[in-house]
Structure formats: C-alpha cells, structure tokens
Amino acid sequence: ARMFALDAATSGVLMLPAGRSGHLELGYLAGQGKPTFILLDDAAARWDIMYRFATKVCMTRAELVRALKEVA
C-alpha cells in the first residue's frame, strides 16, 4: 500500500525530526523527479549535503507553504 501511495504522489514533504524510512521515501520521490521539500526542525542546525537533492529545504512552515504553492 505504501508503494502505491508513493507512486501516486505528485510531490513529497519531509518534516524533521523523521526516521530513516521517511528519508528513504523522500529519496524515492526525488529519484522519480518529483518535487521534494524538507522542513527543518531547527533553522540554526547544519544540514546534511544530501538534502541538496530536495527541490527546497525550508526553515519555516510559512516558507514551506510558499514553496508548495509554487509547484501546485
């Protein structure tokens, strides 16, 4: 059922903190060329270089909402 949902998704959002499964799911969507977004839980924290594969890394919920509207 989860793979069906991922395949049917038009984009993905990873909200931190998240487990490894969430990171893999977002990577799967990114690998399919779908827009992907990450909402950091601590704007001051350093983030991993692999997050650059996402369409956008957001520091606030407002920034995430704006980014999602751009791809809608």
MODELLER restraints for C-alpha pairs under 7 A, 6 or more apart:
rsr = mdl.restraints
at = mdl.atoms
rsr.add(forms.Gaussian(group=physical.xy_distance, feature=features.Distance(at['CA:10:A'], at['CA:34:A']), mean=6.21, stdev=0.5))
rsr.add(forms.Gaussian(group=physical.xy_distance, feature=features.Distance(at['CA:11:A'], at['CA:34:A']), mean=5.29, stdev=0.5))
rsr.add(forms.Gaussian(group=physical.xy_distance, feature=features.Distance(at['CA:11:A'], at['CA:35:A']), mean=4.83, stdev=0.5))
rsr.add(forms.Gaussian(group=physical.xy_distance, feature=features.Distance(at['CA:11:A'], at['CA:36:A']), mean=5.62, stdev=0.5))
rsr.add(forms.Gaussian(group=physical.xy_distance, feature=features.Distance(at['CA:12:A'], at['CA:26:A']), mean=6.22, stdev=0.5))
rsr.add(forms.Gaussian(group=physical.xy_distance, feature=features.Distance(at['CA:12:A'], at['CA:29:A']), mean=6.75, stdev=0.5))
rsr.add(forms.Gaussian(group=physical.xy_distance, feature=features.Distance(at['CA:12:A'], at['CA:35:A']), mean=6.54, stdev=0.5))
rsr.add(forms.Gaussian(group=physical.xy_distance, feature=features.Distance(at['CA:12:A'], at['CA:36:A']), mean=4.72, stdev=0.5))
rsr.add(forms.Gaussian(group=physical.xy_distance, feature=features.Distance(at['CA:12:A'], at['CA:37:A']), mean=6.21, stdev=0.5))
rsr.add(forms.Gaussian(group=physical.xy_distance, feature=features.Distance(at['CA:13:A'], at['CA:36:A']), mean=5.84, stdev=0.5))
rsr.add(forms.Gaussian(group=physical.xy_distance, feature=features.Distance(at['CA:13:A'], at['CA:37:A']), mean=4.73, stdev=0.5))
rsr.add(forms.Gaussian(group=physical.xy_distance, feature=features.Distance(at['CA:13:A'], at['CA:38:A']), mean=5.70, stdev=0.5))
rsr.add(forms.Gaussian(group=physical.xy_distance, feature=features.Distance(at['CA:14:A'], at['CA:22:A']), mean=6.66, stdev=0.5))
rsr.add(forms.Gaussian(group=physical.xy_distance, feature=features.Distance(at['CA:14:A'], at['CA:26:A']), mean=6.66, stdev=0.5))
rsr.add(forms.Gaussian(group=physical.xy_distance, feature=features.Distance(at['CA:14:A'], at['CA:37:A']), mean=6.24, stdev=0.5))
rsr.add(forms.Gaussian(group=physical.xy_distance, feature=features.Distance(at['CA:14:A'], at['CA:38:A']), mean=4.72, stdev=0.5))
rsr.add(forms.Gaussian(group=physical.xy_distance, feature=features.Distance(at['CA:14:A'], at['CA:39:A']), mean=6.22, stdev=0.5))
rsr.add(forms.Gaussian(group=physical.xy_distance, feature=features.Distance(at['CA:15:A'], at['CA:38:A']), mean=5.92, stdev=0.5))
rsr.add(forms.Gaussian(group=physical.xy_distance, feature=features.Distance(at['CA:15:A'], at['CA:39:A']), mean=4.79, stdev=0.5))
rsr.add(forms.Gaussian(group=physical.xy_distance, feature=features.Distance(at['CA:15:A'], at['CA:40:A']), mean=6.52, stdev=0.5))
rsr.add(forms.Gaussian(group=physical.xy_distance, feature=features.Distance(at['CA:16:A'], at['CA:39:A']), mean=6.14, stdev=0.5))
rsr.add(forms.Gaussian(group=physical.xy_distance, feature=features.Distance(at['CA:16:A'], at['CA:40:A']), mean=5.39, stdev=0.5))
rsr.add(forms.Gaussian(group=physical.xy_distance, feature=features.Distance(at['CA:16:A'], at['CA:41:A']), mean=5.18, stdev=0.5))
rsr.add(forms.Gaussian(group=physical.xy_distance, feature=features.Distance(at['CA:17:A'], at['CA:41:A']), mean=6.32, stdev=0.5))
rsr.add(forms.Gaussian(group=physical.xy_distance, feature=features.Distance(at['CA:26:A'], at['CA:36:A']), mean=6.71, stdev=0.5))
rsr.add(forms.Gaussian(group=physical.xy_distance, feature=features.Distance(at['CA:30:A'], at['CA:36:A']), mean=6.07, stdev=0.5))
rsr.add(forms.Gaussian(group=physical.xy_distance, feature=features.Distance(at['CA:30:A'], at['CA:54:A']), mean=6.59, stdev=0.5))
rsr.add(forms.Gaussian(group=physical.xy_distance, feature=features.Distance(at['CA:35:A'], at['CA:55:A']), mean=5.56, stdev=0.5))
rsr.add(forms.Gaussian(group=physical.xy_distance, feature=features.Distance(at['CA:36:A'], at['CA:54:A']), mean=5.04, stdev=0.5))
rsr.add(forms.Gaussian(group=physical.xy_distance, feature=features.Distance(at['CA:36:A'], at['CA:55:A']), mean=5.08, stdev=0.5))
rsr.add(forms.Gaussian(group=physical.xy_distance, feature=features.Distance(at['CA:36:A'], at['CA:56:A']), mean=6.85, stdev=0.5))
rsr.add(forms.Gaussian(group=physical.xy_distance, feature=features.Distance(at['CA:37:A'], at['CA:54:A']), mean=5.70, stdev=0.5))
rsr.add(forms.Gaussian(group=physical.xy_distance, feature=features.Distance(at['CA:37:A'], at['CA:55:A']), mean=5.75, stdev=0.5))
rsr.add(forms.Gaussian(group=physical.xy_distance, feature=features.Distance(at['CA:37:A'], at['CA:56:A']), mean=5.04, stdev=0.5))
rsr.add(forms.Gaussian(group=physical.xy_distance, feature=features.Distance(at['CA:37:A'], at['CA:57:A']), mean=5.79, stdev=0.5))
rsr.add(forms.Gaussian(group=physical.xy_distance, feature=features.Distance(at['CA:38:A'], at['CA:56:A']), mean=6.54, stdev=0.5))
rsr.add(forms.Gaussian(group=physical.xy_distance, feature=features.Distance(at['CA:38:A'], at['CA:57:A']), mean=4.75, stdev=0.5))
rsr.add(forms.Gaussian(group=physical.xy_distance, feature=features.Distance(at['CA:38:A'], at['CA:58:A']), mean=5.90, stdev=0.5))
rsr.add(forms.Gaussian(group=physical.xy_distance, feature=features.Distance(at['CA:39:A'], at['CA:57:A']), mean=6.15, stdev=0.5))
rsr.add(forms.Gaussian(group=physical.xy_distance, feature=features.Distance(at['CA:39:A'], at['CA:58:A']), mean=4.84, stdev=0.5))
rsr.add(forms.Gaussian(group=physical.xy_distance, feature=features.Distance(at['CA:39:A'], at['CA:59:A']), mean=6.01, stdev=0.5))
rsr.add(forms.Gaussian(group=physical.xy_distance, feature=features.Distance(at['CA:39:A'], at['CA:60:A']), mean=6.79, stdev=0.5))
rsr.add(forms.Gaussian(group=physical.xy_distance, feature=features.Distance(at['CA:39:A'], at['CA:64:A']), mean=6.79, stdev=0.5))
rsr.add(forms.Gaussian(group=physical.xy_distance, feature=features.Distance(at['CA:40:A'], at['CA:58:A']), mean=6.28, stdev=0.5))
rsr.add(forms.Gaussian(group=physical.xy_distance, feature=features.Distance(at['CA:40:A'], at['CA:59:A']), mean=5.49, stdev=0.5))
rsr.add(forms.Gaussian(group=physical.xy_distance, feature=features.Distance(at['CA:43:A'], at['CA:59:A']), mean=5.09, stdev=0.5))
rsr.add(forms.Gaussian(group=physical.xy_distance, feature=features.Distance(at['CA:58:A'], at['CA:64:A']), mean=5.57, stdev=0.5))
